[in-house]
Amino acid sequence: MRNCIYCGAPIPEDRHKNAWTCTKEHALLLKKEREAANYQKVRNTADPIIRLREHFNGLANEFGFEVPFDLIYATPLKIDWSLKTGTFFKDGAMGVALGDIGYIIYQPQSIKIFKL
Ligand SMILES: [Zn+2]
């Protein structure tokens, strides 16, 4: 005898054999709960990206888009360099995208911000 993973009640014999829940209602509630959990997960990962995008947008308002400036002004310690929504290519270099904004690091330590 297996139990409903939503409420713990025994799953009736007449439910199909792959059923994880005691009723269709509980299957639906379980699905809703999982969707809500997934949404929360997406939000939790999206927020740091939004904040970082705002940081770069602020820098671009100060220094200009496509204007190289010293990385030190980007307060690199505040930046999580692993965050990105994708990559892009500009002038033969690969950049990191944060939604509609992107940046490219140039050696030794300058950075350019792009409107994508
Ligand atoms: Zn149930």
Backbone and ligand atoms as CSV (ligand in chain L), in Angstrom:
chain,resi,resn,atom,element,x,y,z
A,1,MET,N,N,0.850,-1.206,0.000
A,1,MET,CA,C,0.000,0.000,0.000
A,1,MET,C,C,0.886,1.256,0.000
A,2,ARG,N,N,0.615,2.144,-0.960
A,2,ARG,CA,C,1.394,3.380,-1.019
A,2,ARG,C,C,0.562,4.529,-0.462
A,3,ASN,N,N,1.252,5.607,-0.077
A,3,ASN,CA,C,0.536,6.750,0.499
A,3,ASN,C,C,0.646,7.985,-0.382
A,4,CYS,N,N,-0.405,8.801,-0.309
A,4,CYS,CA,C,-0.464,10.070,-1.027
A,4,CYS,C,C,0.696,10.964,-0.576
A,5,ILE,N,N,1.494,11.474,-1.505
A,5,ILE,CA,C,2.612,12.315,-1.086
A,5,ILE,C,C,2.154,13.731,-0.728
A,6,TYR,N,N,0.865,14.026,-0.971
A,6,TYR,CA,C,0.341,15.329,-0.581
A,6,TYR,C,C,-0.180,15.298,0.852
A,7,CYS,N,N,-1.046,14.298,1.172
A,7,CYS,CA,C,-1.673,14.275,2.504
A,7,CYS,C,C,-1.279,13.066,3.338
A,8,GLY,N,N,-0.626,12.089,2.721
A,8,GLY,CA,C,-0.189,10.930,3.491
A,8,GLY,C,C,-1.214,9.805,3.600
A,9,ALA,N,N,-2.436,10.051,3.123
A,9,ALA,CA,C,-3.474,9.014,3.181
A,9,ALA,C,C,-3.144,7.895,2.193
A,10,PRO,N,N,-3.618,6.676,2.469
A,10,PRO,CA,C,-3.363,5.573,1.540
A,10,PRO,C,C,-3.972,5.866,0.166
A,11,ILE,N,N,-3.265,5.482,-0.888
A,11,ILE,CA,C,-3.779,5.698,-2.242
A,11,ILE,C,C,-4.744,4.560,-2.578
A,12,PRO,N,N,-6.014,4.894,-2.885
A,12,PRO,CA,C,-6.999,3.854,-3.194
A,12,PRO,C,C,-6.557,2.964,-4.356
A,13,GLU,N,N,-6.965,1.707,-4.307
A,13,GLU,CA,C,-6.591,0.737,-5.336
A,13,GLU,C,C,-7.070,1.137,-6.732
A,14,ASP,N,N,-8.190,1.885,-6.780
A,14,ASP,CA,C,-8.746,2.223,-8.096
A,14,ASP,C,C,-8.046,3.404,-8.782
A,15,ARG,N,N,-7.074,4.020,-8.093
A,15,ARG,CA,C,-6.278,5.065,-8.763
A,15,ARG,C,C,-5.317,4.363,-9.724
A,16,HIS,N,N,-4.910,5.043,-10.802
A,16,HIS,CA,C,-3.986,4.389,-11.735
A,16,HIS,C,C,-2.673,4.069,-11.031
A,17,LYS,N,N,-1.950,3.069,-11.527
A,17,LYS,CA,C,-0.850,2.516,-10.736
A,17,LYS,C,C,0.358,3.436,-10.558
A,18,ASN,N,N,0.442,4.500,-11.381
A,18,ASN,CA,C,1.547,5.440,-11.199
A,18,ASN,C,C,1.160,6.650,-10.347
A,19,ALA,N,N,-0.060,6.617,-9.790
A,19,ALA,CA,C,-0.534,7.771,-9.019
A,19,ALA,C,C,0.334,8.010,-7.781
A,20,TRP,N,N,0.620,9.267,-7.511
A,20,TRP,CA,C,1.403,9.640,-6.330
A,20,TRP,C,C,0.491,10.211,-5.254
A,21,THR,N,N,-0.762,10.440,-5.620
A,21,THR,CA,C,-1.690,11.086,-4.692
A,21,THR,C,C,-2.969,10.270,-4.591
A,22,CYS,N,N,-3.744,10.513,-3.495
A,22,CYS,CA,C,-4.948,9.736,-3.238
A,22,CYS,C,C,-6.110,10.133,-4.140
A,23,THR,N,N,-6.128,11.409,-4.585
A,23,THR,CA,C,-7.225,11.879,-5.440
A,23,THR,C,C,-6.660,12.794,-6.525
A,24,LYS,N,N,-7.490,13.044,-7.539
A,24,LYS,CA,C,-7.101,14.011,-8.579
A,24,LYS,C,C,-6.941,15.403,-7.985
A,25,GLU,N,N,-7.790,15.721,-6.994
A,25,GLU,CA,C,-7.707,17.029,-6.339
A,25,GLU,C,C,-6.328,17.221,-5.701
A,26,HIS,N,N,-5.852,16.170,-5.051
A,26,HIS,CA,C,-4.538,16.279,-4.410
A,26,HIS,C,C,-3.421,16.327,-5.444
A,27,ALA,N,N,-3.616,15.669,-6.568
A,27,ALA,CA,C,-2.631,15.762,-7.649
A,27,ALA,C,C,-2.527,17.208,-8.134
A,28,LEU,N,N,-3.692,17.857,-8.232
A,28,LEU,CA,C,-3.744,19.240,-8.693
A,28,LEU,C,C,-3.103,20.192,-7.670
A,29,LEU,N,N,-3.446,19.970,-6.388
A,29,LEU,CA,C,-2.869,20.811,-5.332
A,29,LEU,C,C,-1.352,20.647,-5.275
A,30,LEU,N,N,-0.904,19.414,-5.446
A,30,LEU,CA,C,0.526,19.135,-5.439
A,30,LEU,C,C,1.226,19.865,-6.594
A,31,LYS,N,N,0.580,19.825,-7.751
A,31,LYS,CA,C,1.128,20.483,-8.935
A,31,LYS,C,C,1.241,21.994,-8.691
A,32,LYS,N,N,0.184,22.574,-8.119
A,32,LYS,CA,C,0.192,24.017,-7.818
A,32,LYS,C,C,1.304,24.378,-6.848
A,33,GLU,N,N,1.460,23.518,-5.836
A,33,GLU,CA,C,2.484,23.768,-4.830
A,33,GLU,C,C,3.881,23.745,-5.469
A,34,ARG,N,N,4.081,22.774,-6.353
A,34,ARG,CA,C,5.391,22.656,-7.016
A,34,ARG,C,C,5.651,23.833,-7.937
A,35,GLU,N,N,4.600,24.279,-8.627
A,35,GLU,CA,C,4.754,25.433,-9.511
A,35,GLU,C,C,5.117,26.673,-8.715
A,36,ALA,N,N,4.465,26.837,-7.557
A,36,ALA,CA,C,4.768,27.976,-6.691
A,36,ALA,C,C,6.209,27.906,-6.204
A,37,ALA,N,N,6.672,26.711,-5.855
A,37,ALA,CA,C,8.047,26.539,-5.389
A,37,ALA,C,C,9.036,26.855,-6.507
A,38,ASN,N,N,8.715,26.423,-7.718
A,38,ASN,CA,C,9.573,26.715,-8.866
A,38,ASN,C,C,9.637,28.208,-9.143
A,39,TYR,N,N,8.479,28.857,-9.046
A,39,TYR,CA,C,8.414,30.297,-9.283
A,39,TYR,C,C,9.305,31.021,-8.284
A,40,GLN,N,N,9.229,30.590,-7.015
A,40,GLN,CA,C,10.045,31.196,-5.973
A,40,GLN,C,C,11.521,31.010,-6.276
A,41,LYS,N,N,11.879,29.830,-6.777
A,41,LYS,CA,C,13.263,29.530,-7.101
A,41,LYS,C,C,13.753,30.445,-8.230
A,42,VAL,N,N,12.901,30.622,-9.241
A,42,VAL,CA,C,13.252,31.496,-10.358
A,42,VAL,C,C,13.446,32.928,-9.850
A,43,ARG,N,N,12.528,33.362,-8.983
A,43,ARG,CA,C,12.633,34.717,-8.433
A,43,ARG,C,C,13.919,34.895,-7.638
A,44,ASN,N,N,14.238,33.905,-6.817
A,44,ASN,CA,C,15.447,34.003,-5.994
A,44,ASN,C,C,16.717,34.070,-6.821
A,45,THR,N,N,16.719,33.405,-7.968
A,45,THR,CA,C,17.907,33.486,-8.797
A,45,THR,C,C,17.881,34.741,-9.654
A,46,ALA,N,N,16.683,35.249,-9.973
A,46,ALA,CA,C,16.588,36.428,-10.839
A,46,ALA,C,C,16.968,37.715,-10.108
A,47,ASP,N,N,16.603,37.830,-8.844
A,47,ASP,CA,C,16.826,39.081,-8.130
A,47,ASP,C,C,18.275,39.572,-8.095
A,48,PRO,N,N,19.246,38.725,-7.790
A,48,PRO,CA,C,20.639,39.195,-7.818
A,48,PRO,C,C,21.049,39.700,-9.202
A,49,ILE,N,N,20.522,39.099,-10.249
A,49,ILE,CA,C,20.830,39.540,-11.611
A,49,ILE,C,C,20.241,40.929,-11.851
A,50,ILE,N,N,19.011,41.126,-11.384
A,50,ILE,CA,C,18.381,42.442,-11.541
A,50,ILE,C,C,19.181,43.508,-10.793
A,51,ARG,N,N,19.605,43.169,-9.584
A,51,ARG,CA,C,20.397,44.128,-8.792
A,51,ARG,C,C,21.717,44.440,-9.479
A,52,LEU,N,N,22.367,43.405,-10.021
A,52,LEU,CA,C,23.650,43.609,-10.678
A,52,LEU,C,C,23.475,44.429,-11.964
A,53,ARG,N,N,22.387,44.161,-12.672
A,53,ARG,CA,C,22.084,44.926,-13.888
A,53,ARG,C,C,21.909,46.409,-13.534
A,54,GLU,N,N,21.246,46.673,-12.410
A,54,GLU,CA,C,21.064,48.057,-11.949
A,54,GLU,C,C,22.403,48.711,-11.636
A,55,HIS,N,N,23.298,47.941,-11.028
A,55,HIS,CA,C,24.632,48.431,-10.702
A,55,HIS,C,C,25.374,48.853,-11.976
A,56,PHE,N,N,25.341,47.994,-12.989
A,56,PHE,CA,C,26.018,48.308,-14.255
A,56,PHE,C,C,25.324,49.451,-14.989
A,57,ASN,N,N,24.011,49.501,-14.867
A,57,ASN,CA,C,23.267,50.590,-15.506
A,57,ASN,C,C,23.661,51.931,-14.873
A,58,GLY,N,N,23.798,51.923,-13.554
A,58,GLY,CA,C,24.232,53.130,-12.839
A,58,GLY,C,C,25.621,53.552,-13.282
A,59,LEU,N,N,26.524,52.583,-13.436
A,59,LEU,CA,C,27.887,52.879,-13.893
A,59,LEU,C,C,27.869,53.459,-15.301
A,60,ALA,N,N,27.004,52.893,-16.154
A,60,ALA,CA,C,26.920,53.375,-17.534
A,60,ALA,C,C,26.365,54.795,-17.568
A,61,ASN,N,N,25.452,55.105,-16.661
A,61,ASN,CA,C,24.930,56.473,-16.607
A,61,ASN,C,C,26.026,57.443,-16.198
A,62,GLU,N,N,26.971,56.965,-15.405
A,62,GLU,CA,C,28.054,57.805,-14.934
A,62,GLU,C,C,29.181,57.919,-15.963
A,63,PHE,N,N,29.571,56.792,-16.553
A,63,PHE,CA,C,30.734,56.782,-17.447
A,63,PHE,C,C,30.365,56.748,-18.927
A,64,GLY,N,N,29.117,56.390,-19.206
A,64,GLY,CA,C,28.680,56.284,-20.595
A,64,GLY,C,C,28.710,54.851,-21.090
A,65,PHE,N,N,27.828,54.533,-22.036
A,65,PHE,CA,C,27.853,53.213,-22.658
A,65,PHE,C,C,28.991,53.180,-23.668
A,66,GLU,N,N,29.615,52.014,-23.782
A,66,GLU,CA,C,30.703,51.782,-24.731
A,66,GLU,C,C,31.882,52.711,-24.519
A,67,VAL,N,N,32.049,53.150,-23.267
A,67,VAL,CA,C,33.200,53.965,-22.904
A,67,VAL,C,C,34.029,53.157,-21.909
A,68,PRO,N,N,35.306,52.894,-22.260
A,68,PRO,CA,C,36.105,52.113,-21.311
A,68,PRO,C,C,36.438,52.938,-20.069
A,69,PHE,N,N,36.360,52.305,-18.933
A,69,PHE,CA,C,36.817,52.973,-17.704
A,69,PHE,C,C,37.485,51.937,-16.802
A,70,ASP,N,N,38.250,52.442,-15.833
A,70,ASP,CA,C,39.018,51.540,-14.972
A,70,ASP,C,C,38.071,50.678,-14.137
A,71,LEU,N,N,38.385,49.402,-14.128
A,71,LEU,CA,C,37.575,48.420,-13.403
A,71,LEU,C,C,37.392,48.786,-11.927
A,72,ILE,N,N,38.378,49.503,-11.396
A,72,ILE,CA,C,38.328,49.867,-9.982
A,72,ILE,C,C,37.064,50.681,-9.655
A,73,TYR,N,N,36.577,51.468,-10.640
A,73,TYR,CA,C,35.378,52.284,-10.417
A,73,TYR,C,C,34.099,51.445,-10.412
A,74,ALA,N,N,34.228,50.237,-10.910
A,74,ALA,CA,C,33.060,49.349,-10.914
A,74,ALA,C,C,32.906,48.641,-9.572
A,75,THR,N,N,33.746,49.047,-8.595
A,75,THR,CA,C,33.788,48.371,-7.290
A,75,THR,C,C,33.648,46.848,-7.449
A,76,PRO,N,N,34.698,46.259,-8.021
A,76,PRO,CA,C,34.639,44.831,-8.379
A,76,PRO,C,C,34.255,43.901,-7.230
A,77,LEU,N,N,34.540,44.316,-6.000
A,77,LEU,CA,C,34.209,43.443,-4.873
A,77,LEU,C,C,32.698,43.289,-4.689
A,78,LYS,N,N,31.942,44.264,-5.203
A,78,LYS,CA,C,30.491,44.195,-5.082
A,78,LYS,C,C,29.855,43.353,-6.184
A,79,ILE,N,N,30.688,42.921,-7.133
A,79,ILE,CA,C,30.139,42.239,-8.306
A,79,ILE,C,C,30.318,40.730,-8.230
A,80,ASP,N,N,29.245,40.020,-8.434
A,80,ASP,CA,C,29.318,38.572,-8.551
A,80,ASP,C,C,29.498,38.266,-10.038
A,81,TRP,N,N,30.751,37.993,-10.419
A,81,TRP,CA,C,31.095,37.833,-11.837
A,81,TRP,C,C,30.492,36.587,-12.464
A,82,SER,N,N,29.960,35.708,-11.620
A,82,SER,CA,C,29.373,34.478,-12.167
A,82,SER,C,C,27.935,34.690,-12.645
A,83,LEU,N,N,27.340,35.829,-12.263
A,83,LEU,CA,C,25.951,36.073,-12.661
A,83,LEU,C,C,25.874,36.528,-14.109
A,84,LYS,N,N,24.983,35.922,-14.887
A,84,LYS,CA,C,24.763,36.374,-16.251
A,84,LYS,C,C,23.487,35.778,-16.814
A,85,THR,N,N,22.949,36.437,-17.823
A,85,THR,CA,C,21.782,35.875,-18.504
A,85,THR,C,C,22.185,35.315,-19.864
A,86,GLY,N,N,23.429,35.569,-20.258
A,86,GLY,CA,C,23.905,35.054,-21.541
A,86,GLY,C,C,25.226,35.707,-21.898
A,87,THR,N,N,25.632,35.528,-23.149
A,87,THR,CA,C,26.868,36.158,-23.617
A,87,THR,C,C,26.586,36.874,-24.931
A,88,PHE,N,N,27.493,37.754,-25.335
A,88,PHE,CA,C,27.348,38.433,-26.620
A,88,PHE,C,C,28.739,38.723,-27.171
A,89,PHE,N,N,28.800,38.993,-28.483
A,89,PHE,CA,C,30.087,39.313,-29.107
A,89,PHE,C,C,30.078,40.729,-29.618
A,90,LYS,N,N,31.146,41.453,-29.328
A,90,LYS,CA,C,31.270,42.831,-29.795
A,90,LYS,C,C,32.741,43.077,-30.089
A,91,ASP,N,N,33.034,43.588,-31.280
A,91,ASP,CA,C,34.414,43.894,-31.681
A,91,ASP,C,C,35.361,42.715,-31.417
A,92,GLY,N,N,34.874,41.522,-31.685
A,92,GLY,CA,C,35.721,40.346,-31.561
A,92,GLY,C,C,35.951,39.849,-30.143
A,93,ALA,N,N,35.280,40.464,-29.185
A,93,ALA,CA,C,35.443,40.004,-27.801
A,93,ALA,C,C,34.121,39.467,-27.281
A,94,MET,N,N,34.202,38.551,-26.324
A,94,MET,CA,C,32.991,38.009,-25.756
A,94,MET,C,C,32.621,38.767,-24.496
A,95,GLY,N,N,31.352,39.151,-24.423
A,95,GLY,CA,C,30.880,39.879,-23.260
A,95,GLY,C,C,29.864,39.081,-22.482
A,96,VAL,N,N,29.604,39.574,-21.288
A,96,VAL,CA,C,28.628,38.943,-20.402
A,96,VAL,C,C,27.360,39.791,-20.403
A,97,ALA,N,N,26.223,39.141,-20.648
A,97,ALA,CA,C,24.950,39.854,-20.689
A,97,ALA,C,C,24.213,39.731,-19.366
A,98,LEU,N,N,23.596,40.847,-18.980
A,98,LEU,CA,C,22.694,40.875,-17.825
A,98,LEU,C,C,21.399,41.483,-18.336
A,99,GLY,N,N,20.583,40.678,-18.948
A,99,GLY,CA,C,19.366,41.188,-19.574
A,99,GLY,C,C,19.721,42.090,-20.746
A,100,ASP,N,N,19.276,43.345,-20.706
A,100,ASP,CA,C,19.490,44.257,-21.834
A,100,ASP,C,C,20.787,45.039,-21.735
A,101,ILE,N,N,21.619,44.673,-20.752
A,101,ILE,CA,C,22.898,45.352,-20.558
A,101,ILE,C,C,24.001,44.299,-20.536
A,102,GLY,N,N,25.172,44.673,-21.038
A,102,GLY,CA,C,26.267,43.719,-21.015
A,102,GLY,C,C,27.572,44.426,-20.738
A,103,TYR,N,N,28.587,43.648,-20.401
A,103,TYR,CA,C,29.895,44.257,-20.176
A,103,TYR,C,C,30.997,43.366,-20.728
A,104,ILE,N,N,32.108,44.007,-21.068
A,104,ILE,CA,C,33.306,43.277,-21.495
A,104,ILE,C,C,34.478,43.804,-20.677
A,105,ILE,N,N,35.276,42.884,-20.169
A,105,ILE,CA,C,36.482,43.248,-19.426
A,105,ILE,C,C,37.653,43.253,-20.404
A,106,TYR,N,N,38.451,44.292,-20.369
A,106,TYR,CA,C,39.649,44.362,-21.201
A,106,TYR,C,C,40.862,44.354,-20.295
A,107,GLN,N,N,41.900,43.657,-20.737
A,107,GLN,CA,C,43.137,43.599,-19.957
A,107,GLN,C,C,43.851,44.942,-20.062
A,108,PRO,N,N,44.598,45.407,-19.037
A,108,PRO,CA,C,44.732,44.715,-17.757
A,108,PRO,C,C,43.517,44.899,-16.849
A,109,GLN,N,N,42.937,46.091,-16.812
A,109,GLN,CA,C,41.761,46.168,-15.949
A,109,GLN,C,C,40.827,47.315,-16.301
A,110,SER,N,N,40.288,47.244,-17.511
A,110,SER,CA,C,39.239,48.192,-17.818
A,110,SER,C,C,37.980,47.455,-18.234
A,111,ILE,N,N,36.887,48.167,-18.213
A,111,ILE,CA,C,35.601,47.569,-18.484
A,111,ILE,C,C,34.783,48.513,-19.355
A,112,LYS,N,N,33.975,47.945,-20.231
A,112,LYS,CA,C,33.074,48.716,-21.085
A,112,LYS,C,C,31.679,48.142,-20.890
A,113,ILE,N,N,30.694,49.019,-20.795
A,113,ILE,CA,C,29.323,48.563,-20.620
A,113,ILE,C,C,28.556,48.849,-21.910
A,114,PHE,N,N,27.751,47.896,-22.309
A,114,PHE,CA,C,27.011,47.994,-23.564
A,114,PHE,C,C,25.516,47.925,-23.330
A,115,LYS,N,N,24.792,48.668,-24.160
A,115,LYS,CA,C,23.344,48.503,-24.236
A,115,LYS,C,C,23.126,47.445,-25.297
A,116,LEU,N,N,22.474,46.348,-24.947
A,116,LEU,CA,C,22.340,45.247,-25.913
A,116,LEU,C,C,21.041,45.363,-26.724
L,1,ZN,ZN,ZN,-4.118,12.989,-0.632
